Amino acid sequence: MRPDYKNIYNDILEKKYPHKRKECESLLKKRCNFAK
């Protein structure tokens, strides 16, 4: 992935789902750990 993918992801989250940001971040971390 491109190095700026996290910034793009955060921008989308803040615009569309600001109230779900923490939830999405924890899910993303779990997914990253699972993928390793």
C-alpha positions in Angstrom: 0.0 0.0 0.0 1.0 3.6 -0.5 2.4 5.2 2.7 -0.4 7.8 2.8 -3.2 5.2 3.0 -3.7 5.8 6.7 -4.2 9.5 6.1 -6.7 8.8 3.4 -8.5 6.3 5.6 -8.6 8.8 8.5 -10.0 11.5 6.2 -12.8 9.2 5.0 -13.5 8.2 8.6 -13.7 11.7 9.9 -16.0 12.8 7.0 -18.4 9.9 7.0 -18.1 8.1 10.4 -16.6 10.5 13.0 -18.5 8.7 15.8 -17.2 5.3 14.7 -13.6 6.3 14.4 -12.3 4.5 17.5 -14.3 1.4 16.7 -12.9 1.3 13.2 -9.4 1.9 14.4 -9.6 -1.0 16.8 -11.0 -3.2 14.0 -8.3 -2.2 11.6 -5.6 -3.0 14.2 -7.2 -6.4 14.8 -7.3 -7.0 11.1 -3.6 -6.0 10.7 -2.6 -8.3 13.6 -4.7 -11.1 12.1 -3.1 -10.7 8.7 0.5 -11.0 10.0 
